Amino acid sequence: MITEQEVKDLLRTGGYIADEAIATAVFLALRMEKPILIEGPPGVGKTGLAKALSAVLDFPLVRLQCYEGIDEGKALYDWEYGKQLLYTQLLRTQLDNYLSVSADLREAVERLSAEESLFFSRNFLVQRPILRSFLSEKRSLLLIDEIDRSGDEFEALLLECLSDFQVSIPELGVIEARQKPLVILTSNGTRMISDALRRRCLFLYIGYPEFEREVAIVCARYPELCETLARQMVEFLRKVRELNLRKSPSVSETLDWAQVLSILHVSQLTPEVVANTVGAIAKHQADLQQVTELAVHEFG
């Protein structure tokens, strides 16, 4: 069984720098076979953690992107009605012969109803992400991304899935997972997740990383940047986050900026460098001015 330190080391090999809380949550989720609900602001590495775990653990990634109005037909399963209709047309002659021996319409309907299971079998079942993850021959990682974009009804659908790792289909009965996937749910905190769903999960909050960890994240992703520049840019971004911006730069913007500076072969930040590359970290016109003014104050 994998240990906490091995989780941390594995993630590092996959380019993800985890702290103790992250490594512990992943270790416990694997050991207890429980989902993890990860909350935090956008761009701090919630989805990135799932992708990194999928890579380093060699678990196929099955991703369900949530949105307003998502239902079981998009998340769990659906019926391939077009295929059912096609089979009905192809078998029309056989159906006519089968029903022709019926004494009246009532008996014909009863005979046809008795064969409904032929058209509601796994041959016509469309596996949506959750069911596909449950039926995977190999243990998978099921990412239910941005659960806060969905509604209460969808959360209710998840309760059975995440408690017992099974899906109830009226026409087929209960389908249990072949292998319990590692389940990660992410939330940006735009809506309160229900207590019923929280009870079924381990909870992990990922916020903006500490200074040294963010520097390590930059150096791991872009080792061609010198550590001095990495520290300079992270220190500047931490001050940017204290500004009253419409959108504060997250870790994803940190990495975007690091890539820009790497492409441009920048060795040191100056007001001119920040002004020319500010679009990587500021996403609104009003924010651009505040960031460039801060650069003049810091590096001018």
C-alpha positions as CSV (number, residue, x, y, z in Angstrom):
1,M,0.0,0.0,0.0
2,I,1.3,3.4,-1.0
3,T,2.4,5.8,1.9
4,E,1.8,9.5,2.3
5,Q,5.4,10.3,1.4
6,E,5.2,8.1,-1.7
7,V,2.1,10.0,-2.7
8,K,4.0,13.2,-2.4
9,D,7.0,11.9,-4.3
10,L,4.9,10.4,-7.0
11,L,3.1,13.7,-7.6
12,R,6.4,15.5,-7.8
13,T,7.5,13.2,-10.6
14,G,4.3,14.2,-12.3
15,G,5.1,17.9,-12.0
16,Y,2.6,18.5,-9.1
17,I,4.1,19.9,-5.9
18,A,1.9,18.8,-3.1
19,D,2.0,19.9,0.5
20,E,1.4,17.6,3.5
21,A,-2.4,18.2,3.6
22,I,-2.8,17.3,-0.1
23,A,-0.6,14.2,0.2
24,T,-2.5,13.1,3.4
25,A,-5.9,13.5,1.8
26,V,-4.9,11.5,-1.3
27,F,-3.4,8.8,0.9
28,L,-6.6,8.5,3.0
29,A,-8.8,8.5,-0.1
30,L,-6.9,5.6,-1.6
31,R,-6.8,3.7,1.7
32,M,-10.4,4.3,2.7
33,E,-11.8,4.2,-0.8
34,K,-13.7,7.5,-0.2
35,P,-14.1,10.5,-2.6
36,I,-12.3,13.8,-2.0
37,L,-14.2,17.0,-2.2
38,I,-11.7,19.7,-3.0
39,E,-12.7,23.4,-2.6
40,G,-10.7,26.5,-3.4
41,P,-10.5,29.5,-5.7
42,P,-10.2,28.9,-9.5
43,G,-6.8,28.1,-10.8
44,V,-5.1,26.8,-7.6
45,G,-4.6,23.2,-8.9
46,K,-7.7,21.3,-8.0
47,T,-8.2,19.8,-11.5
48,G,-4.5,19.7,-11.9
49,L,-4.2,17.4,-8.9
50,A,-6.7,14.9,-10.4
51,K,-4.8,14.9,-13.7
52,A,-1.5,14.4,-12.0
53,L,-2.8,11.5,-9.9
54,S,-4.3,9.9,-13.0
55,A,-0.9,10.0,-14.7
56,V,1.3,8.9,-11.8
57,L,-1.1,6.2,-10.6
58,D,-1.8,5.0,-14.1
59,F,-5.6,5.3,-13.5
60,P,-7.5,6.2,-16.7
61,L,-9.0,9.7,-16.2
62,V,-12.8,9.9,-16.6
63,R,-13.9,13.5,-16.4
64,L,-17.5,14.8,-15.8
65,Q,-17.7,18.6,-16.3
66,C,-20.6,19.9,-14.4
67,Y,-22.9,22.7,-15.5
68,E,-26.4,24.1,-14.7
69,G,-29.1,21.6,-15.6
70,I,-26.9,18.5,-15.8
71,D,-28.9,15.3,-15.2
72,E,-28.5,11.5,-15.1
73,G,-28.7,11.3,-18.9
74,K,-25.4,13.2,-19.1
75,A,-23.7,12.0,-16.0
76,L,-24.9,8.4,-15.3
77,Y,-26.5,6.6,-18.3
78,D,-28.9,7.0,-21.2
79,W,-30.6,4.8,-23.7
80,E,-29.6,4.7,-27.4
81,Y,-33.0,5.4,-28.8
82,G,-31.8,5.6,-32.4
83,K,-30.3,2.1,-32.1
84,Q,-33.5,0.8,-30.5
85,L,-35.6,2.2,-33.4
86,L,-33.2,0.8,-36.0
87,Y,-33.4,-2.7,-34.4
88,T,-37.2,-2.4,-34.3
89,Q,-37.3,-1.7,-38.1
90,L,-34.9,-4.5,-38.9
91,L,-36.9,-7.0,-36.8
92,R,-40.3,-5.7,-38.0
93,T,-41.1,-8.9,-39.9
94,Q,-40.2,-11.1,-37.0
95,L,-42.3,-8.9,-34.7
96,D,-45.3,-9.1,-37.0
97,N,-45.1,-12.9,-37.1
98,Y,-44.7,-13.0,-33.3
99,L,-47.7,-10.8,-32.7
100,S,-49.9,-12.3,-35.4
101,V,-50.8,-15.3,-33.2
102,S,-52.3,-13.0,-30.6
103,A,-56.1,-13.3,-30.2
104,D,-56.7,-9.6,-29.7
105,L,-54.9,-6.2,-29.2
106,R,-54.7,-6.7,-25.4
107,E,-52.8,-10.0,-25.8
108,A,-50.5,-8.5,-28.5
109,V,-49.6,-5.7,-26.1
110,E,-49.0,-8.2,-23.3
111,R,-46.8,-10.3,-25.5
112,L,-44.8,-7.3,-26.6
113,S,-44.4,-6.0,-23.1
114,A,-43.0,-9.3,-22.1
115,E,-40.1,-8.8,-24.5
116,E,-39.3,-5.2,-23.5
117,S,-36.1,-6.3,-21.8
118,L,-34.7,-7.1,-25.2
119,F,-34.7,-3.4,-26.1
120,F,-33.6,-2.2,-22.6
121,S,-30.5,-4.3,-22.2
122,R,-26.9,-3.4,-22.0
123,N,-26.7,-3.6,-25.8
124,F,-28.6,-0.3,-25.9
125,L,-27.1,1.3,-22.8
126,V,-25.0,4.5,-23.3
127,Q,-22.4,4.7,-20.5
128,R,-22.0,8.3,-19.3
129,P,-18.9,9.3,-17.3
130,I,-19.9,7.9,-13.9
131,L,-21.2,4.5,-15.2
132,R,-18.2,4.3,-17.6
133,S,-15.8,4.8,-14.6
134,F,-17.7,2.1,-12.6
135,L,-17.6,-0.4,-15.4
136,S,-13.9,0.2,-16.4
137,E,-11.9,-3.0,-16.4
138,K,-9.0,-1.0,-14.9
139,R,-9.4,1.1,-11.8
140,S,-10.0,4.7,-12.9
141,L,-9.9,8.2,-11.5
142,L,-13.4,9.8,-11.7
143,L,-13.2,13.6,-11.8
144,I,-16.5,15.4,-11.1
145,D,-15.3,18.9,-12.0
146,E,-16.9,22.1,-10.7
147,I,-19.8,20.4,-8.8
148,D,-20.9,23.8,-7.6
149,R,-22.1,24.6,-11.1
150,S,-24.8,21.9,-10.8
151,G,-27.9,21.9,-8.7
152,D,-29.4,20.1,-5.7
153,E,-31.1,17.6,-7.9
154,F,-27.8,16.5,-9.4
155,E,-26.2,16.2,-6.0
156,A,-29.0,13.9,-4.9
157,L,-28.2,11.6,-7.9
158,L,-24.7,11.3,-6.7
159,L,-25.5,10.2,-3.2
160,E,-26.0,6.5,-4.1
161,C,-23.1,6.5,-6.5
162,L,-20.6,7.9,-4.0
163,S,-21.9,5.9,-1.0
164,D,-22.2,2.4,-2.5
165,F,-20.4,2.8,-5.8
166,Q,-23.4,1.6,-7.7
167,V,-26.0,2.9,-10.2
168,S,-29.6,2.0,-10.1
169,I,-31.2,1.6,-13.5
170,P,-35.0,0.8,-13.4
171,E,-34.8,-1.4,-16.5
172,L,-31.7,-3.4,-15.4
173,G,-31.5,-3.1,-11.7
174,V,-28.5,-2.2,-9.6
175,I,-25.1,-2.1,-11.4
176,E,-22.2,-2.2,-9.0
177,A,-18.7,-0.9,-9.8
178,R,-16.3,-3.5,-11.0
179,Q,-13.5,-1.6,-9.2
180,K,-14.1,1.4,-7.0
181,P,-12.6,4.4,-8.8
182,L,-10.7,7.2,-7.0
183,V,-13.2,10.0,-7.0
184,I,-12.3,13.6,-6.9
185,L,-15.0,16.4,-6.8
186,T,-13.9,20.0,-7.2
187,S,-15.7,23.2,-6.3
188,N,-14.9,26.8,-6.7
189,G,-17.2,27.7,-3.9
190,T,-19.8,29.6,-5.9
191,R,-22.5,27.6,-4.2
192,M,-22.7,25.8,-0.9
193,I,-22.5,22.0,-1.4
194,S,-25.0,20.0,0.7
195,D,-24.1,18.4,3.9
196,A,-25.4,15.0,2.6
197,L,-22.8,15.1,-0.1
198,R,-20.0,16.4,2.2
199,R,-20.6,13.5,4.6
200,R,-19.7,11.0,1.8
201,C,-16.4,12.7,1.1
202,L,-13.1,13.6,2.6
203,F,-12.7,17.4,2.5
204,L,-9.6,19.2,1.2
205,Y,-9.2,23.0,0.8
206,I,-6.6,24.2,-1.6
207,G,-5.9,27.9,-1.5
208,Y,-3.1,30.0,-2.8
209,P,0.2,28.2,-1.9
210,E,2.8,29.4,0.5
211,F,5.7,31.4,-1.0
212,E,8.2,28.6,-1.1
213,R,5.8,26.1,-2.5
214,E,4.7,28.4,-5.3
215,V,8.4,29.0,-6.2
216,A,8.9,25.2,-6.2
217,I,5.8,24.8,-8.5
218,V,7.3,27.3,-11.0
219,C,10.8,25.8,-10.9
220,A,9.4,22.3,-11.4
221,R,7.3,23.3,-14.4
222,Y,9.9,25.6,-16.0
223,P,13.3,24.6,-14.8
224,E,15.0,26.8,-17.4
225,L,13.9,29.8,-15.3
226,C,16.5,30.8,-12.7
227,E,15.4,30.5,-9.1
228,T,16.1,34.2,-8.6
229,L,13.5,35.2,-11.3
230,A,11.0,32.6,-10.0
231,R,11.3,34.1,-6.5
232,Q,11.0,37.6,-7.9
233,M,7.9,36.9,-9.9
234,V,6.2,35.0,-7.1
235,E,6.9,37.7,-4.6
236,F,5.5,40.3,-7.0
237,L,2.3,38.2,-7.6
238,R,1.7,37.9,-3.9
239,K,1.6,41.7,-3.7
240,V,-0.7,41.7,-6.8
241,R,-3.1,39.5,-5.0
242,E,-3.4,42.1,-2.2
243,L,-4.7,44.6,-4.8
244,N,-8.5,45.1,-5.3
245,L,-8.6,43.4,-8.6
246,R,-11.6,42.0,-10.4
247,K,-9.7,38.8,-10.9
248,S,-6.7,38.0,-8.7
249,P,-4.0,35.9,-10.5
250,S,-4.1,32.3,-9.5
251,V,-1.4,29.6,-9.7
252,S,-2.4,28.9,-13.3
253,E,-1.6,32.6,-14.2
254,T,1.7,32.2,-12.3
255,L,2.6,29.3,-14.6
256,D,1.3,31.2,-17.7
257,W,3.5,34.1,-16.8
258,A,6.5,31.9,-16.1
259,Q,6.1,30.4,-19.6
260,V,5.9,33.8,-21.2
261,L,9.0,34.9,-19.4
262,S,10.8,31.7,-20.4
263,I,9.8,32.2,-24.1
264,L,11.1,35.8,-24.0
265,H,14.3,34.8,-22.2
266,V,13.7,37.3,-19.4
267,S,16.2,37.2,-16.6
268,Q,14.9,39.9,-14.3
269,L,11.6,41.8,-13.8
270,T,11.4,45.5,-14.7
271,P,8.5,47.8,-15.2
272,E,8.8,47.4,-19.0
273,V,8.8,43.6,-18.8
274,V,5.7,43.6,-16.6
275,A,3.9,46.2,-18.9
276,N,4.7,44.0,-21.9
277,T,3.6,40.7,-20.4
278,V,0.9,41.8,-18.0
279,G,-1.8,40.2,-20.1
280,A,-0.7,36.8,-18.7
281,I,-1.6,37.7,-15.2
282,A,-4.3,40.4,-15.4
283,K,-7.6,39.7,-17.3
284,H,-9.5,43.0,-17.1
285,Q,-8.5,46.4,-18.4
286,A,-8.9,48.0,-15.0
287,D,-6.6,45.4,-13.5
288,L,-3.9,46.0,-16.1
289,Q,-3.4,49.5,-14.9
290,Q,-3.1,48.6,-11.2
291,V,-0.6,45.8,-11.9
292,T,1.6,48.0,-14.1
293,E,1.5,50.8,-11.5
294,L,2.6,48.3,-8.8
295,A,5.5,47.2,-11.1
296,V,6.7,50.8,-11.4
297,H,6.5,51.1,-7.6
298,E,8.4,47.8,-7.0
299,F,11.0,47.9,-9.8
300,G,11.1,51.5,-11.0
